Amino acid sequence: MDIGRSMQRISGAVSGILGRLAFFRIGMRTVLSASALGLILVVAVIFRAMPIRYGVYFTAYDPLFQYRMTEYIVRNGFAAWFSWHDTLSWYPMGRNVAQSSFPGLPFSAAFIYNLLQVLGVKVSVHDICLFFPLLMASLTCLSAYFLGRDLGGNASGLLTAFFMAVSSAFMSRTSLGFFDTETIGIFCMVTISLLFLRSIEKDKPVENRVLYAIAAGLSLAYLYASWGASRYITGLLALFMFASILIKLFDRRYLVSYGFTMGVGYFFALFVPKLGPTFLLSMENFAVLGFFFFLVAYDFMRERIQTKILMLMMGGLLILLVAGVFALQSLGLITSLSGKFLSVLDPSIRSEAPLLESVAEHKRAVWTHFFNDFGLTIGLALFGSYFALRRKEEKQLYSLIFFLSSIYFTGSMVRLALILSIPASLMAAYGLKELLTPFVSAVSRSADRRPRRRRAVFGIGREMGIIFTVFILITILPTVWSAAGSADRPTSLASSSIGGIVGGRYPQDWLQALVWMRDNTPENSVVVSWWDYGYWIETMANRTTLADGATLNTRQIAQIGRVMMYNQSDSMPILRKYSATHIVVFNTFNPNNPSQQWPFGDNVKWSWMAQIAGLNVSDYITEQDYSEKYLETTLYNLMNMRADSSLFKLVFASENRFVLVYRIVY
């Protein structure tokens, strides 16, 4: 008996030790995953912080306005933003900021600034805004990890986060100084997808599913308050619901989650001034509301009516819904989808809107864009789509629709490669994980020294498994190198939008011009320039402009185009009408060879100026060269410093003469 008890105690002790060792193994796996994820987040931040060695400046144009809004909120309070009428922009009418911009980004940055001040951390608003994209990029990669893990396991999650971290398309909008709405927008799209898919999981209690759906709705509300492209995720959720019906995957829990998500999102959207109650009366949102009642009807009847009859009834109801939406739109009871959002669905109409067409990021994408931005990732994503199509489960279906729809929209507008970076990373990770699984299994089984009858998995031996796994990982390296190369360049302000080295360094012409205008022009000056540079002049030089990147008044932009493309005498009445005091031109002639043009400045934008102004481009150029009419334009004479000194007096020329500032003489 004593021996038996002793053996039991020993057996219990051994079992306890083995249990602790098993826990240790699980703990080690978790530590390794956490370490890998942490390393990925560090890589994401380092890549995006690379431009700091060229100077701490914002990049692009819109971030300067977002920064100015944040400064205004910090100085005057959050409530003041809702009644702010900006007099520096769109002279003489100014700009109602709350009705023409989203509060999400500046409110977030201002909140972080105030929080840090309360905690005693002394940091400037400028630095908060400058580094905010890095914070959002790391949070997005973290959220992408959980989304990928839910789709295909821990390895898939880590790969998703990695692909997002090194995605050139995503990096271009979350690098140092790119303080714009996309930084929040992409984070919200990933988070909405994560939370919504968790809210429809079958094995979760009802209360948990509802909480996830509400959280998805709050993320959707944050997106509505931050980015105009929120329309995409609204359509994506509706498309997923419709597809789930077609492949007979639909369940009542889908309807509950969808209702809570959209309901919470729409409720908070009503309080965003730019959206308001009329937001729900837009064509696409009214269709979504109608579609919800369609889903309710389907869920009510699907177990009460035969399948064939149900499909006929639902098809008729869907046709009635679509016809009703178009009828209400034609009667003017709801607003139609217009502008650049409609041009994404139908890119052919952009030719009718030269202002939209003039923006480089609104161009259609070609295949080289996909490979330049994504490299091998796009190929792996196609494999992932194949595996997802075979599974036909809810998460795979959602991811597949996300990927295919974003490919179409990226092809329509190259800027939307940013959105494609999410499902491309997700599906590439899923595809790579599925591809490597049999090879990794072969390696791991062969490494096990215990005798086994079969040493191969799916006919794959250890050596082949190692070779294939290493080969796939090596082929990913060019994507990483490409991302590092695209990250290691200065911001547009630090390089004067040229991006090349002139005289041994990146040109500082725009910085010089903006500082000069701030210090040497009267505070009540009204500066005329092409609309691209408006935000820079308003924020950095603190001077009033006629137009900026908001492009609120196409007619006023057209007037600027006429100023530039008319001859000098004919331009003067328009300038006098706006009480303009200075005019700025940006030319990119090679300083070492003035006859050579670089395609960055007004010297290549003039054709868009003419088109937006309603002028005939062919009047300004012949088959071989510029026409006499072009040589008489105000723009040509200002860029080449040949302007009539009785009308335009050159008061500043930057170091390389890229930026020229003239005082207008009346």
C-alpha positions as CSV (number, residue, x, y, z in Angstrom):
1,M,0.0,0.0,0.0
2,D,2.8,2.4,0.9
3,I,4.5,1.6,-2.4
4,G,1.3,2.3,-4.2
5,R,0.8,5.6,-2.5
6,S,4.4,6.6,-3.2
7,M,3.9,5.7,-6.9
8,Q,0.7,7.8,-7.0
9,R,2.5,10.8,-5.4
10,I,5.4,10.4,-7.9
11,S,3.0,10.1,-10.8
12,G,1.1,13.2,-9.6
13,A,4.4,15.1,-9.3
14,V,5.5,14.1,-12.8
15,S,2.1,15.0,-14.2
16,G,2.3,18.4,-12.5
17,I,5.8,19.0,-13.9
18,L,4.7,17.9,-17.4
19,G,1.7,20.2,-17.1
20,R,3.9,23.1,-16.2
21,L,6.2,22.2,-19.1
22,A,3.2,22.2,-21.4
23,F,2.2,25.6,-20.1
24,F,5.8,26.8,-20.7
25,R,5.7,25.5,-24.3
26,I,2.4,27.5,-24.9
27,G,4.0,30.5,-23.2
28,M,7.1,30.3,-25.3
29,R,4.9,30.1,-28.5
30,T,3.1,33.2,-27.3
31,V,6.3,35.0,-26.5
32,L,7.7,34.2,-29.9
33,S,4.5,35.5,-31.6
34,A,4.5,38.6,-29.5
35,S,8.2,39.2,-30.3
36,A,7.6,38.7,-34.0
37,L,4.6,41.1,-34.0
38,G,6.6,43.7,-32.0
39,L,9.5,43.4,-34.5
40,I,7.0,44.0,-37.4
41,L,5.6,47.1,-35.7
42,V,9.1,48.4,-35.2
43,V,9.9,47.8,-38.9
44,A,6.6,49.6,-39.8
45,V,7.6,52.7,-37.7
46,I,11.3,52.7,-38.9
47,F,10.3,52.6,-42.6
48,R,7.9,55.4,-42.2
49,A,10.3,57.6,-40.1
50,M,13.1,57.4,-42.7
51,P,12.3,60.9,-44.3
52,I,13.2,62.5,-40.9
53,R,16.8,62.6,-41.9
54,Y,15.9,65.1,-44.7
55,G,14.1,67.4,-42.2
56,V,11.0,67.4,-40.1
57,Y,8.4,68.7,-42.7
58,F,5.0,67.7,-43.8
59,T,4.5,66.1,-47.1
60,A,1.9,66.6,-49.9
61,Y,-0.6,69.5,-49.6
62,D,-3.7,68.5,-47.6
63,P,-1.7,67.6,-44.4
64,L,-0.9,71.3,-44.0
65,F,-4.6,72.2,-43.7
66,Q,-5.2,69.3,-41.2
67,Y,-2.3,70.7,-39.2
68,R,-3.8,74.2,-39.3
69,M,-7.2,72.9,-38.1
70,T,-5.5,71.0,-35.2
71,E,-3.7,74.2,-34.2
72,Y,-6.9,76.1,-34.3
73,I,-8.7,73.5,-32.0
74,V,-5.8,73.5,-29.5
75,R,-5.9,77.3,-29.3
76,N,-9.6,77.9,-29.3
77,G,-11.2,74.6,-28.1
78,F,-13.1,71.8,-29.8
79,A,-16.4,73.7,-29.8
80,A,-14.9,76.6,-31.7
81,W,-14.2,74.4,-34.7
82,F,-17.9,74.0,-35.4
83,S,-18.3,77.8,-36.0
84,W,-14.9,78.6,-37.7
85,H,-15.1,80.6,-40.9
86,D,-11.6,80.5,-42.4
87,T,-10.7,83.8,-44.0
88,L,-7.3,82.8,-45.3
89,S,-8.7,80.5,-47.9
90,W,-11.0,81.1,-50.9
91,Y,-10.8,84.8,-50.8
92,P,-13.1,86.8,-50.7
93,M,-15.9,84.4,-49.6
94,G,-13.7,82.3,-47.2
95,R,-14.5,78.8,-46.1
96,N,-17.0,77.3,-43.6
97,V,-14.6,74.7,-42.2
98,A,-17.1,72.5,-40.4
99,Q,-19.3,72.1,-43.5
100,S,-16.4,71.3,-45.8
101,S,-14.0,69.1,-43.8
102,F,-14.1,66.1,-41.4
103,P,-13.4,66.5,-37.7
104,G,-12.0,63.1,-37.0
105,L,-8.3,63.7,-37.7
106,P,-7.7,67.1,-36.1
107,F,-9.9,66.2,-33.1
108,S,-7.8,63.0,-32.6
109,A,-4.5,64.9,-32.8
110,A,-5.8,67.7,-30.5
111,F,-7.0,65.1,-28.0
112,I,-3.6,63.4,-27.9
113,Y,-1.9,66.8,-27.5
114,N,-4.2,67.8,-24.6
115,L,-3.8,64.4,-22.9
116,L,0.0,64.6,-23.1
117,Q,-0.1,68.1,-21.6
118,V,-2.2,66.9,-18.7
119,L,0.4,64.1,-18.2
120,G,3.2,66.6,-18.2
121,V,4.7,65.6,-21.5
122,K,5.8,68.8,-23.3
123,V,5.4,68.4,-27.0
124,S,4.3,70.7,-29.8
125,V,1.2,70.4,-31.9
126,H,3.5,70.4,-34.9
127,D,5.3,67.2,-33.7
128,I,2.1,65.5,-32.7
129,C,0.7,66.0,-36.2
130,L,4.0,65.1,-37.9
131,F,4.3,61.7,-36.1
132,F,0.6,60.9,-35.9
133,P,0.7,58.8,-39.1
134,L,3.4,56.5,-37.6
135,L,1.1,55.9,-34.6
136,M,-1.8,55.0,-36.8
137,A,0.3,52.8,-39.1
138,S,1.4,50.7,-36.1
139,L,-2.1,50.5,-34.8
140,T,-3.3,49.4,-38.3
141,C,-0.7,46.7,-38.5
142,L,-1.7,45.5,-35.0
143,S,-5.4,45.4,-36.0
144,A,-4.4,43.6,-39.3
145,Y,-2.6,41.0,-37.3
146,F,-5.8,40.0,-35.4
147,L,-7.8,40.1,-38.7
148,G,-5.3,37.8,-40.4
149,R,-5.2,35.5,-37.3
150,D,-9.0,35.2,-37.3
151,L,-8.9,34.3,-41.0
152,G,-6.0,31.8,-41.1
153,G,-4.3,31.3,-37.7
154,N,-1.4,33.0,-36.0
155,A,1.0,32.6,-38.9
156,S,-1.5,34.3,-41.2
157,G,-1.9,37.1,-38.7
158,L,1.8,37.8,-38.5
159,L,2.2,37.7,-42.3
160,T,-0.8,40.1,-42.7
161,A,0.8,42.6,-40.3
162,F,4.1,42.2,-42.1
163,F,2.7,42.8,-45.6
164,M,0.9,45.8,-44.3
165,A,4.0,47.1,-42.6
166,V,6.0,47.0,-45.9
167,S,3.2,47.8,-48.3
168,S,4.4,50.8,-50.5
169,A,0.8,51.8,-51.2
170,F,0.0,51.9,-47.5
171,M,3.4,53.4,-46.5
172,S,2.9,56.3,-48.9
173,R,-0.1,57.5,-46.9
174,T,1.3,56.9,-43.4
175,S,4.8,58.1,-43.6
176,L,6.3,60.9,-41.6
177,G,4.4,64.1,-42.2
178,F,1.5,62.6,-44.1
179,F,-1.1,63.9,-41.6
180,D,-4.2,63.3,-43.6
181,T,-7.5,61.5,-43.3
182,E,-6.3,58.3,-44.8
183,T,-4.3,57.5,-41.7
184,I,-7.5,57.1,-39.7
185,G,-9.5,55.7,-42.6
186,I,-7.4,52.6,-43.3
187,F,-7.2,51.8,-39.6
188,C,-11.0,52.0,-39.3
189,M,-11.5,49.8,-42.4
190,V,-9.3,47.1,-40.9
191,T,-10.9,47.4,-37.5
192,I,-14.5,47.4,-38.8
193,S,-13.7,44.2,-40.8
194,L,-12.2,42.6,-37.7
195,L,-15.0,43.5,-35.3
196,F,-17.9,42.8,-37.8
197,L,-16.5,39.3,-38.7
198,R,-16.2,38.5,-35.0
199,S,-19.8,39.7,-34.5
200,I,-21.1,37.0,-36.9
201,E,-19.1,34.1,-35.4
202,K,-21.5,31.2,-34.7
203,D,-19.8,29.9,-31.5
204,K,-20.0,33.3,-29.7
205,P,-22.8,34.0,-27.2
206,V,-25.4,36.5,-28.4
207,E,-24.4,39.2,-26.0
208,N,-20.8,39.0,-27.2
209,R,-21.8,39.2,-30.8
210,V,-23.9,42.3,-30.1
211,L,-21.0,44.0,-28.3
212,Y,-18.7,43.3,-31.3
213,A,-21.3,44.7,-33.7
214,I,-21.7,47.8,-31.6
215,A,-17.9,48.2,-31.5
216,A,-17.8,47.8,-35.3
217,G,-20.5,50.5,-35.5
218,L,-18.4,52.9,-33.4
219,S,-15.5,52.2,-35.7
220,L,-17.7,52.9,-38.6
221,A,-18.8,56.2,-37.0
222,Y,-15.1,57.2,-36.5
223,L,-14.6,56.5,-40.2
224,Y,-17.6,58.5,-41.2
225,A,-16.2,61.4,-39.1
226,S,-12.8,61.1,-40.7
227,W,-12.8,60.1,-44.4
228,G,-15.0,60.6,-47.4
229,A,-14.0,57.1,-48.7
230,S,-16.2,55.6,-45.9
231,R,-18.7,54.9,-48.7
232,Y,-16.5,52.0,-49.7
233,I,-16.9,50.1,-46.5
234,T,-20.6,50.8,-46.4
235,G,-20.9,49.2,-49.8
236,L,-18.6,46.3,-48.9
237,L,-20.7,45.3,-45.9
238,A,-23.9,45.4,-48.1
239,L,-22.2,43.4,-50.8
240,F,-21.1,40.8,-48.3
241,M,-24.6,40.4,-47.0
242,F,-26.0,40.0,-50.5
243,A,-23.3,37.4,-51.5
244,S,-24.1,35.4,-48.3
245,I,-27.6,35.0,-49.6
246,L,-26.5,33.9,-53.0
247,I,-24.3,31.1,-51.7
248,K,-26.8,30.2,-49.0
249,L,-24.5,31.2,-46.1
250,F,-26.9,33.8,-44.7
251,D,-28.0,33.5,-41.1
252,R,-30.1,35.6,-38.8
253,R,-27.0,36.5,-36.7
254,Y,-25.7,38.2,-39.9
255,L,-28.7,40.4,-39.9
256,V,-28.5,41.3,-36.3
257,S,-24.8,42.2,-36.6
258,Y,-25.3,44.2,-39.8
259,G,-28.2,46.1,-38.2
260,F,-26.3,47.1,-35.1
261,T,-23.1,48.0,-37.1
262,M,-24.9,50.2,-39.6
263,G,-27.3,51.6,-37.1
264,V,-24.6,52.8,-34.7
265,G,-22.5,54.2,-37.6
266,Y,-25.4,56.1,-39.1
267,F,-26.5,57.5,-35.8
268,F,-23.2,59.2,-35.1
269,A,-22.8,60.3,-38.7
270,L,-25.8,62.5,-38.2
271,F,-23.7,64.7,-35.8
272,V,-20.9,65.3,-38.3
273,P,-21.6,68.7,-39.8
274,K,-20.3,67.8,-43.3
275,L,-22.7,64.9,-43.3
276,G,-25.7,65.6,-41.2
277,P,-29.3,64.2,-41.8
278,T,-28.9,64.7,-45.5
279,F,-26.2,62.0,-45.5
280,L,-28.9,59.4,-45.0
281,L,-30.7,60.8,-48.0
282,S,-27.9,60.3,-50.4
283,M,-28.5,57.7,-53.1
284,E,-26.1,55.1,-51.7
285,N,-27.1,55.3,-48.1
286,F,-30.8,55.3,-48.9
287,A,-30.2,52.1,-50.9
288,V,-28.4,50.6,-47.9
289,L,-31.4,51.4,-45.6
290,G,-33.7,49.9,-48.2
291,F,-31.5,46.9,-48.4
292,F,-31.7,46.3,-44.7
293,F,-35.5,46.0,-44.9
294,F,-34.9,43.6,-47.9
295,L,-32.8,41.5,-45.6
296,V,-35.5,41.5,-42.9
297,A,-38.1,40.4,-45.4
298,Y,-35.8,37.6,-46.6
299,D,-35.0,36.4,-43.1
300,F,-38.7,36.3,-42.3
301,M,-39.8,34.4,-45.4
302,R,-36.9,32.0,-46.0
303,E,-38.2,29.4,-43.7
304,R,-41.9,29.9,-44.5
305,I,-41.8,29.8,-48.3
306,Q,-40.4,27.3,-50.8
307,T,-37.0,28.2,-52.1
308,K,-38.0,28.8,-55.8
309,I,-40.9,31.0,-54.8
310,L,-38.7,32.8,-52.3
311,M,-36.0,33.6,-54.9
312,L,-38.6,34.9,-57.3
313,M,-40.2,37.1,-54.6
314,M,-36.8,38.4,-53.5
315,G,-35.7,39.1,-57.0
316,G,-38.8,41.1,-57.6
317,L,-38.4,43.0,-54.3
318,L,-34.7,43.8,-55.2
319,I,-35.7,45.1,-58.6
320,L,-38.4,47.2,-56.9
321,L,-35.8,48.6,-54.5
322,V,-33.4,49.5,-57.2
323,A,-36.1,51.1,-59.3
324,G,-37.4,53.0,-56.3
325,V,-34.0,54.4,-55.5
326,F,-33.5,55.7,-59.0
327,A,-37.1,57.1,-59.1
328,L,-36.5,59.0,-55.9
329,Q,-33.2,60.3,-57.2
330,S,-34.8,61.5,-60.4
331,L,-37.5,63.3,-58.5
332,G,-34.9,65.1,-56.4
333,L,-36.0,63.5,-53.1
334,I,-32.6,62.0,-52.5
335,T,-29.2,63.2,-53.7
336,S,-27.3,61.3,-56.4
337,L,-23.8,59.9,-56.2
338,S,-21.6,62.5,-57.9
339,G,-18.1,63.9,-58.3
340,K,-15.0,61.7,-57.8
341,F,-17.1,58.9,-56.1
342,L,-19.2,58.4,-59.2
343,S,-16.0,58.6,-61.3
344,V,-14.6,55.7,-59.4
345,L,-17.5,53.5,-60.5
346,D,-17.4,54.9,-64.0
347,P,-13.9,56.3,-64.8
348,S,-15.0,57.4,-68.3
349,I,-16.8,60.4,-66.9
350,R,-13.6,61.9,-65.5
351,S,-12.8,63.1,-69.0
352,E,-15.8,65.5,-68.6
353,A,-14.3,66.9,-65.4
354,P,-10.8,68.3,-66.1
355,L,-10.3,69.4,-62.5
356,L,-10.7,65.7,-61.3
357,E,-8.6,64.4,-64.2
358,S,-5.8,66.9,-63.5
359,V,-4.9,65.2,-60.2
360,A,-2.3,62.5,-60.8
361,E,-3.6,60.2,-58.1
362,H,-7.0,60.1,-59.9
363,K,-5.6,58.4,-63.0
364,R,-6.5,54.9,-63.9
365,A,-4.0,52.3,-62.8
366,V,-2.1,50.1,-65.2
367,W,-0.6,46.7,-64.3
368,T,2.8,48.2,-63.6
369,H,1.2,50.2,-60.7
370,F,0.0,46.9,-59.1
371,F,3.4,45.3,-59.3
372,N,5.3,48.5,-58.3
373,D,3.1,48.9,-55.2
374,F,2.6,45.2,-54.2
375,G,5.3,43.1,-55.9
376,L,4.9,39.4,-55.1
377,T,2.1,40.2,-52.6
378,I,-0.5,40.6,-55.4
379,G,0.4,37.1,-56.8
380,L,0.2,35.5,-53.4
381,A,-3.2,37.3,-52.9
382,L,-4.5,35.6,-56.0
383,F,-3.5,32.2,-54.4
384,G,-5.2,33.3,-51.2
385,S,-8.4,34.1,-53.2
386,Y,-8.3,30.6,-54.7
387,F,-8.1,29.0,-51.3
388,A,-10.8,31.3,-49.9
389,L,-13.1,30.4,-52.8
390,R,-12.7,26.7,-52.0
391,R,-13.6,27.2,-48.4
392,K,-16.7,29.3,-48.9
393,E,-16.9,30.3,-45.2
394,E,-18.0,33.7,-43.9
395,K,-14.5,35.2,-43.3
396,Q,-13.1,33.8,-46.5
397,L,-16.1,35.2,-48.4
398,Y,-15.8,38.6,-46.9
399,S,-12.0,38.8,-47.6
400,L,-12.5,37.6,-51.1
401,I,-15.1,40.3,-51.9
402,F,-12.9,42.9,-50.2
403,F,-10.0,41.9,-52.4
404,L,-11.9,41.7,-55.7
405,S,-13.8,44.9,-55.3
406,S,-10.7,46.9,-54.2
407,I,-8.9,45.6,-57.3
408,Y,-11.6,47.1,-59.5
409,F,-11.5,50.4,-57.7
410,T,-7.7,50.6,-57.8
411,G,-7.8,50.0,-61.5
412,S,-10.3,52.8,-61.8
413,M,-8.3,55.3,-59.6
414,V,-4.7,54.6,-58.7
415,R,-5.0,56.4,-55.4
416,L,-7.2,53.6,-54.1
417,A,-4.3,51.2,-54.1
418,L,-4.2,52.4,-50.5
419,I,-7.5,50.5,-49.8
420,L,-6.2,47.5,-51.8
421,S,-3.3,47.3,-49.4
422,I,-5.6,45.8,-46.8
423,P,-7.2,42.8,-48.6
424,A,-4.0,42.3,-50.7
425,S,-2.0,41.9,-47.5
426,L,-4.7,39.7,-45.9
427,M,-5.2,37.4,-48.9
428,A,-1.4,37.2,-49.6
429,A,-0.8,36.1,-46.0
430,Y,-3.6,33.6,-46.2
431,G,-2.4,32.3,-49.5
432,L,1.2,32.0,-48.4
433,K,0.2,30.2,-45.2
434,E,-1.9,27.7,-47.2
435,L,0.9,27.2,-49.7
436,L,3.6,26.6,-47.1
437,T,1.5,24.5,-44.7
438,P,2.3,21.1,-46.4
439,F,6.0,22.0,-46.8
440,V,6.4,23.2,-43.2
441,S,4.6,20.0,-42.1
442,A,7.0,17.9,-44.1
443,V,10.0,19.7,-42.5
444,S,8.6,19.4,-38.9
445,R,7.7,15.8,-39.3
446,S,11.1,14.9,-40.7
447,A,12.7,16.7,-37.9
448,D,10.9,14.5,-35.4
449,R,13.3,11.6,-34.7
450,R,10.6,9.2,-33.6
451,P,10.3,6.4,-36.1
452,R,7.4,6.8,-38.6
453,R,6.2,4.7,-41.4
454,R,5.8,7.7,-43.8
455,R,8.5,10.4,-43.9
456,A,6.7,12.5,-46.5
457,V,3.6,14.7,-46.2
458,F,1.4,14.9,-49.4
459,G,4.4,13.3,-51.2
460,I,6.8,16.1,-50.1
461,G,10.0,15.2,-48.4
462,R,12.0,17.3,-45.9
463,E,14.5,18.6,-48.4
464,M,11.9,19.7,-50.8
465,G,9.9,21.4,-48.0
466,I,13.0,23.4,-46.8
467,I,13.9,24.4,-50.4
468,F,10.4,25.6,-51.3
469,T,9.9,27.4,-48.0
470,V,13.2,29.3,-48.3
471,F,12.5,30.1,-52.0
472,I,9.2,31.7,-51.2
473,L,10.7,33.7,-48.3
474,I,13.5,34.9,-50.6
475,T,11.1,36.0,-53.3
476,I,9.4,38.3,-50.8
477,L,12.7,40.2,-50.1
478,P,12.4,42.4,-53.3
479,T,9.1,43.7,-52.0
480,V,10.8,44.7,-48.7
481,W,13.7,46.3,-50.5
482,S,11.3,48.2,-52.8
483,A,9.4,49.5,-49.7
484,A,12.6,50.6,-48.0
485,G,13.7,52.4,-51.2
486,S,10.4,54.2,-51.5
487,A,10.5,55.2,-47.9
488,D,14.0,56.6,-47.9
489,R,13.2,59.9,-49.6
490,P,12.3,63.4,-48.4
491,T,8.9,64.8,-47.9
492,S,7.5,67.0,-50.7
493,L,8.2,70.1,-48.7
494,A,11.7,69.1,-47.9
495,S,12.4,68.5,-51.7
496,S,10.2,71.3,-53.1
497,S,8.0,68.7,-54.8
498,I,10.8,67.8,-57.1
499,G,12.2,64.7,-55.3
500,G,15.6,64.9,-57.1
501,I,19.0,66.3,-56.0
502,V,20.0,69.6,-57.4
503,G,23.5,71.0,-56.7
504,G,24.4,68.2,-54.4
505,R,21.2,68.3,-52.2
506,Y,17.5,68.3,-52.3
507,P,16.2,71.8,-53.3
508,Q,14.8,74.1,-50.6
509,D,13.1,76.5,-53.0
510,W,9.5,76.2,-51.6
511,L,10.7,76.5,-48.0
512,Q,12.6,79.6,-48.9
513,A,9.7,81.1,-50.8
514,L,7.2,80.4,-48.0
515,V,9.4,81.9,-45.3
516,W,10.1,85.0,-47.5
517,M,6.3,85.5,-48.0
518,R,5.6,85.2,-44.3
519,D,8.3,87.7,-43.4
520,N,8.2,90.2,-46.3
521,T,4.7,90.6,-47.5
522,P,1.9,92.6,-45.8
523,E,-0.4,90.6,-43.6
524,N,-3.4,91.5,-45.7
525,S,-1.8,90.3,-48.9
526,V,-3.9,88.2,-51.3
527,V,-1.7,85.6,-53.1
528,V,-2.6,84.1,-56.5
529,S,-1.2,80.7,-57.4
530,W,-2.4,77.5,-58.9
531,W,-4.7,75.7,-56.4
532,D,-2.1,73.0,-55.6
533,Y,0.0,75.3,-53.5
534,G,-2.8,77.0,-51.6
535,Y,-2.5,75.0,-48.4
536,W,1.2,75.6,-48.2
537,I,0.8,79.4,-48.6
538,E,-2.0,79.6,-46.1
539,T,-0.3,77.5,-43.4
540,M,3.4,78.2,-43.9
541,A,3.3,81.8,-45.1
542,N,0.1,82.7,-43.3
543,R,-1.2,84.5,-46.3
544,T,-4.6,84.6,-48.0
545,T,-5.2,82.7,-51.2
546,L,-7.8,82.4,-53.8
547,A,-7.9,78.6,-54.0
548,D,-6.4,75.5,-52.3
549,G,-6.7,71.7,-52.3
550,A,-10.3,71.7,-51.1
551,T,-11.3,72.7,-54.7
552,L,-14.6,74.1,-53.3
553,N,-15.2,76.5,-56.1
554,T,-14.5,75.2,-59.6
555,R,-15.4,78.6,-61.1
556,Q,-12.8,80.4,-59.1
557,I,-10.1,77.9,-60.0
558,A,-11.1,78.4,-63.6
559,Q,-10.6,82.2,-63.1
560,I,-7.0,81.5,-61.9
561,G,-6.5,79.3,-65.0
562,R,-7.6,82.3,-67.2
563,V,-5.2,84.6,-65.3
564,M,-2.4,82.2,-66.1
565,M,-3.3,81.5,-69.8
566,Y,-4.5,85.0,-70.9
567,N,-1.9,87.5,-72.0
568,Q,-0.7,89.9,-69.3
569,S,-3.0,92.8,-70.1
570,D,-6.1,90.6,-70.2
571,S,-5.2,89.0,-66.9
572,M,-5.1,92.3,-65.0
573,P,-8.9,92.9,-64.8
574,I,-9.4,89.5,-63.2
575,L,-6.6,90.1,-60.7
576,R,-8.0,93.5,-59.9
577,K,-11.5,92.0,-59.3
578,Y,-10.0,89.8,-56.5
579,S,-7.8,92.5,-55.1
580,A,-4.8,90.2,-55.6
581,T,-1.5,91.6,-54.4
582,H,1.0,88.9,-55.4
583,I,1.2,86.0,-57.8
584,V,3.4,82.9,-57.4
585,V,4.5,80.5,-60.1
586,F,6.4,77.2,-59.8
587,N,8.5,76.2,-62.7
588,T,10.8,73.2,-62.9
589,F,13.3,74.0,-65.6
590,N,16.7,72.3,-65.1
591,P,18.9,75.0,-63.5
592,N,21.9,73.6,-65.4
593,N,20.1,73.5,-68.7
594,P,17.0,75.9,-68.7
595,S,15.8,74.5,-72.1
596,Q,15.2,71.1,-70.3
597,Q,11.9,70.8,-68.4
598,W,11.2,68.5,-65.5
599,P,7.6,67.4,-65.1
600,F,6.7,68.8,-61.7
601,G,5.8,72.5,-61.9
602,D,3.4,74.8,-63.7
603,N,5.4,74.3,-66.9
604,V,3.6,71.0,-67.3
605,K,0.3,71.9,-65.5
606,W,-0.5,74.7,-67.9
607,S,-2.6,72.4,-70.1
608,W,-4.9,71.6,-67.1
609,M,-5.1,75.3,-66.4
610,A,-6.4,75.9,-69.9
611,Q,-8.9,73.0,-69.8
612,I,-10.3,73.9,-66.4
613,A,-10.6,77.5,-67.7
614,G,-12.6,76.3,-70.6
615,L,-9.9,77.2,-73.2
616,N,-8.7,75.2,-76.2
617,V,-5.4,73.6,-75.4
618,S,-4.6,73.2,-79.1
619,D,-4.5,77.0,-79.4
620,Y,-1.3,77.0,-77.2
621,I,0.7,74.3,-78.9
622,T,1.6,73.2,-82.4
623,E,2.8,69.8,-83.6
624,Q,6.4,70.8,-83.0
625,D,6.4,73.5,-80.3
626,Y,4.5,76.0,-78.3
627,S,2.4,78.5,-80.3
628,E,2.7,82.2,-80.3
629,K,-0.3,82.4,-78.1
630,Y,1.4,80.4,-75.4
631,L,4.4,82.6,-75.6
632,E,2.2,85.6,-74.8
633,T,0.5,84.0,-71.8
634,T,1.0,85.5,-68.3
635,L,2.2,82.1,-67.0
636,Y,5.0,81.7,-69.6
637,N,6.3,85.2,-69.1
638,L,6.2,84.9,-65.3
639,M,8.0,81.5,-65.3
640,N,10.7,82.8,-67.7
641,M,11.0,86.2,-65.8
642,R,10.0,88.1,-69.0
643,A,6.9,89.7,-67.4
644,D,6.0,93.3,-68.2
645,S,7.6,95.2,-65.3
646,S,4.8,97.8,-65.4
647,L,2.4,95.0,-64.4
648,F,4.4,92.4,-62.5
649,K,7.4,93.2,-60.4
650,L,9.7,90.2,-59.4
651,V,10.2,90.5,-55.7
652,F,11.6,87.1,-54.9
653,A,13.4,84.3,-56.7
654,S,14.3,81.1,-54.8
655,E,17.7,79.6,-54.9
656,N,17.2,77.6,-58.1
657,R,14.5,80.0,-59.4
658,F,11.9,77.2,-59.1
659,V,9.6,79.5,-57.2
660,L,9.1,83.1,-58.3
661,V,7.0,85.7,-56.4
662,Y,5.7,88.8,-58.2
663,R,4.1,91.8,-56.8
664,I,1.1,92.9,-58.9
665,V,1.3,96.6,-60.1
666,Y,-2.0,98.3,-60.8
